[in-house]
Amino acid sequence: MTAIPIPEGFGPIFRSSPVLDALGHFYSRGEGATLALGLLVSANHVNSRDRLHGGVIATFADVGMGYLMAFGTQPPRRMVTVSLNVDFIGAAHLGDWVDLAMDVPHIGSRIAMANARLMVGERQVARASAVFSITP
């Protein structure tokens, strides 16, 4: 495995949780609407074939889209995931850097929607979409 450097400007994820702490190697850059997330695929993230596990892909997409929508508004909003769809397109391998490219097509008064593409360089690994309920 060749060591992949963490891209410039990325540091440990700005807001973690017990599951993200257990998995490790989640990174963020920017804030609000310019938030970018990245994942350095480590031994905690792979299946028996050293490929990024589908459950980690789903977790990364869900966290990224949720953070972008919750912290991309002022004041930040509280949201919970009500629907998450993931399409697995390719594979990421142990040692790869995965970028999460996200967009938010809708934030309403009660629901919000987001899309994400998980990319290793120019190669797409997965795509995801989610619906979130905005909570008081």
Protein Blocks (a to p, Z undefined) as FASTA:
>chain_A
ZZddddehiacdfbdcfklmmngoiacedehjllccdddddfklpcfkopacfklmmmmm
mmmmmmmmmmmpccddddddfbdcdddfbdcdehiacddddddfbdcfkbccddddddeh
jbcfbdcdddddddZZ
